[in-house]
């Protein structure tokens, strides 16, 4: 064969390196390509072409559609005089004289060039297909068998070369990652990367092939058509790109000593910023009745059908049947994430990674419930083992299951002849009943990626004594690559029908029971028939998007965000990178921070969240808006002298560069600026509430932007926030179970005048306080903390919610103290203190740590702590409970922090420790770092503060399943234990009352008459009515019974001085001391009290 004289393996190797530079081709693969190219050359030369037109006509007649169109386009570009692409790799100069010898006449050079271009296009197409297959099975070498297997799945190439399936497919599939059958964490991660890449290609197909053809004809399709059909698929695509990038970076950056890649943080970061929420929107849109009605009405229009038929053969059927199924793929994939996270958490060997995965699962719990509820409402229940639609095979995950399934099906069919199913198929697709036109009974049909098998129920297998155990009897087999699928419109005779037409024009018509069943069969058949066509359409789109020109930016003189990085404008952390592989900014100018906030090369959601939380400490909101507007207004790069000369000659030298500049720089920057706007108004709308001019500027600006979807999204958020602002926050929250009933003790509902610590039920006191404190905690915004603004002059404006919580905590602590010391009768006082400890117990059960430490602070206050006789009368069990609670605040809150990490929300953390840490961070780090004479914003400091506020926020999402009792709520909201007294006067009053009821060094406390006539017996802290639901059910018991830290309540010295200033007593938990201010209402568990200023003689 003369081909070996001019087509060397080195030449084909060059072609392979061009399409898959990271793979290598084995010798047998290159030889097989040569054989196929020789076969193709013979096909072209048999008609003895004498002109380019002859070759083109031969290609059109012999090549399947649409590969004929693409091969012709590639060949035509090869003979253009001004073509701007790399020369052909195959040696035209050597082939040209050889063609003359073979054909026996002189051949025009352009004919040889055209033929070689066609041969090179097909060889590259085969190698690209084989390379994709090899990449999906995680191999690195292309073998002859890989080429055969991949071509078998491509109907176009199979038709072109008319190959027979004379080899087993499944035997060549990759081995399972784990031979034991149990996938390891590392297996799951690497399989997930392959899964995400395949999923991303499906999304690309939706966006770049289907959606593009909708968008390309606005005369037929309106914007509403596109939005209804494709929903927020762009958001899904962006999220998938982010997630895949994060996982790939995590794998690449796996430490040597790590047992496996740590991907938990990848999911946690995205889940915490609610990046997966678009899946809920898409599920609602795609599964709604409006979607199907709109889509069916659209496809019923004749102009739509004609338009899609003109795109490519089978494209109309692909749009009608494949596209709706493809739009369901994200829903399936979203549910796949939930399962994957559970599997990763079970297999992770790293504690921090497990915690990240746990947080991600918790953050996605609401989304999971929502998506599963939407799916169950609109989709029929799937049979066990029934596969979900996917465009591409998932045999990498389920090879053994696929083999087992196909063997089971083959064994269930009586009369099977010929090759096993596994020898000509690699995947089971679908099964179900269909009526064969002309037959009396329905047939049961099995669809594989290479065969459709039609069977009849085997009645003889059900008869006693029959020798056959097969459930079905074979009637027909259809080799899919040898048939055409034709959609049949409904008629009086046939409904829900489609037709299979063989190459010999023999046909078989099948009817489904319903339109939905027909759609499922047509989607599967059309996918198998035209998948290679759709793949090539996508490859063409992706190839056209790739440009070989360098990315050119505008001049820094006209665009300040184009300045090169240097130590004078930005500094990164030394030898530290985030888990995503993105550099961590240590310090920078405000311009550089804005540039990185909206960076064109990658999205950094952590940085966006941190920046929006902390920017007010170095930049005002109006200044930030100006900077973001300047950032989004990007001028185009100026042409060079060569460009100007070319423009003068009539060329367009910058067209490709400008296209790449807009796609890879302008569009990402604009989208990320708009995303910053969206997150700004979504999570920090208080900036716009406090400054109406800021909101007006933003709304006025974004209305001029062309990105309507993003702009409308921002406007919707603004409208929603304004509506909430005018109507008030809605407290209508739906729980899976009903809240427990209100518990009453001595006083009943409506008896507000008799509400007190002893008359209300301790369970309900703790519940209502927990509800109130949870709302106060959840209302605190990060901006109220950054820069310690709650301690400064404008604190009432900048930290209103935090101050409300501080004042509530102060009032409640003082109220507990007042209730105890104003109870003069010892028996009543012991009951009062016992009741406070019972409330503390319920706080523990409810995970209200703020409430627990309020009680600890009240009991550790000097007026209460010194009541030795009262504490002596407390039962030992309650003393032990109190001791354990006191231990929470000891040793730098070590036990409290461990407890907080071990519980599940809802909870109310102790806010004081956060304020302490923020103050230490703010005061211990400079606001600016000096580099080369320039002051750079110390963003590392802001990040540390944002980490603290982020920890606060992670406990702000889960509300309590408890019912508000409005009278009790108002009672605690209106607590005013100080009355009209000043802080010092009230402190002196409490201490004097403490001295009155238990004088210093007294052996027996004075006797006082009881003031109450009701029983002092506690109702206990277990509900009177057994509740099967609600917050108390299943709550953790109080702290584990470790050896308690002994507290001696007689620890006050016998020689107690006249004033308690020097008394050796425990203070409130170690908390920050805000700077002196004129306000006196910040005295609380959040502050260390100067006892000498509070108590006198």
Secondary structure, DSSP 8 states (H G I E B T S, - for coil): -THHHH--HHHHHHHHHHH-TT-EE-HHHHHHHHHHHHHHHHHHHTT---SHHHHHHHHHHHS-TTHHHHHHHHHHHHT-TT--S---SS-HHHHHHHHHHHHTS---HHHHHHHHHHHHHHHHHHHHHHHHHHHHTT--EE-HHHHHHHHHT-HHHHHHHT----S-SGGGS---S-TTS---HHHHHHHHHHHHHHHHHHHHIIIIIIIHHHHT-TTT--HHHHHHHHTTHHHHHHHHHHHHHHHHHHHHT--TT-SS---HHHHHHHHHTTGGGHHHHHHHHHTSHHHHHHHHHHHTSHHHHHHHHHHSTTHHHIIIIIHHHHHHHHHHHHHHHHHHHHHHHHH---HHHHHHHHHHHHHTHHHHHHHHHHHHHHS----TT-----SS--HHHHHHHHHHHHHHHHHTEET--SS-HHHH-S-EEEEEEEEETT-SSEEEEEEESSEEEEEEE-GGGGSTT-S---SEEEEEEEEGGGEEEEE----SS-SSEEEEEETTS-EEEEE-SSHHHHHHHHHHHHHHHHHHHHHHHHHHHHHHH---S------TTT-GGG----TTTEEEEEEEE-TTS-EEEEEE-HHHHHHHHT-SS---HHHHHHHHHHGGGTS-HHHHHHHHHHHH--------HHHHHHHHTT--TTHHHHHHHIIIIIHHHHHHHHHHHHHHHHH-THHHHH-HHHHHHHHHHHTT-S-HHHHHHHHHHHHHHHHHHHH--------SS--------SS-TT-GGG--TTTS-HHHHHHHHHHHHHHHHHH--GGGTGGGGGGSTTHHHH-HHHHHHHHHHHHHHHHHHHHHHT--SHHHHHHHHHHHHHHHHHHHHTTBHHHHHHHHHHHHSHHHHT-HHHHHTS-HHHHHHHHHHHHTTSTTTHHHHHHHHHS-SS-B--HHHHHHHHHHHHHHS-SEEEETTEEEEEHHHHHHHHHHHHHHHHTSS---S----HHHHHHHHT--TTTT--HHHHHHHHHHHHHHHS-TT-SS---------S------SS-SS--SSSSSTT---SS---------TT-S-TT--SSGGG-----SSS-------S--TT-STTS---HHHH---
